[in-house]
């Protein structure tokens, strides 16, 4: 027990912190990226795509709320799949999560660096990205609670700017910008246009699923994780509808579909680029990107830490700071490698790998909900997924659809993603499976058989 305790993270988070981190890691999706599918989908098609993705994420959140209370470990998706489908599938799920966040972090950093370079041309974008990496890695090493305090400030500023845009912009939206006029189609690309918009609609929700990675750092995960996860996804669904409606209603489909800074552009299209709100969104709006960037660093570090602690990755990656109890090597080394990758490769291509990793983990987590209900019906579940099995099956089906929508448009990177998982498979069978640490919490819990779980439930019932 002592060996296990020495491997555990410090418990400090409450539901409010989880809500802040969940919304914060996603909120940059409101500020950029979602609009690139508009040319084919139009406003109505984008709303339909958002509805599909909102259902996928909301239903998945209900499922992972159940899993995170039954398996409250830092492994998150890896620990769910490990328990349900064994160590190999657990490992591949963890690799998917690492790819999602490990690639996304430096891409967002370079984007922020380019934004800073635009505002202050004397500052090199790569230097700005490197400084941001160093700053937030230091913050995360200092402690999760300190990070949560900083993230609270960033998130509330980003939210305030969005709400301000809604109040100013909604009364000024033009119906023809939303629905077109004359012979123009409500959904220019028809069903194919909705299909094409799915990956961009994902940007409005992508990464909310990282919250189970913080289960081990939550004071009472059995009560707090569902509150944090569900309140976070509800907030994001509301924001997704208001942001897209306001921005498209102000800026119009044609020009919004190519805007790299959709919110300042939308406000500028109606009020002029010199309008005070357009200027604020073009400058302080950077806070939304920074909030997501800092959350992504947290996510990749926790999944790498968990896989290392369990022996799947080299053990130096799970080293904890002596006094802060934070995984400093899982923060530093991936950050350095990520910066090198973005300097060498096109970030627009790398993001496809990130999205592929995310969808692999979504499929795995939904399967885990279904398999564990069947395999271990007596597993203690403080929170149960409502409308089971309808909810996880629908989320699973939508994740499969999304993975095809995301990658058959670029077969080259589809095969790059497949090759990445093939290499991970070779690595697992050649090295990882021989070094699994039985003292890791996820491994200890996964080795409990159904009889032990059932006996625990029986004892608990008798005591009541």
JOHU-V120835 format. One record per helix or strand of 2 or more residues. SS is the DSSP state (A for helix, B for strand). FROM is the first residue (numbers start at 1). LEN is the number of residues. If there is no record, write none. Layout:
BEGIN
ss={SS/SS}
from={FROM/FROM}
len={LEN/LEN}
END
This chain:
BEGIN
ss={A/A/A/A/A/A/A/A/A/A/A/A/A/A/A/A/A/A/A/A/A/A/A/A}
from={2/15/28/34/77/87/125/144/175/190/208/221/253/262/276/286/315/328/347/390/411/432/441/450}
len={4/12/4/37/9/33/18/29/5/13/10/31/4/10/8/24/4/17/29/18/20/3/6/14}
END
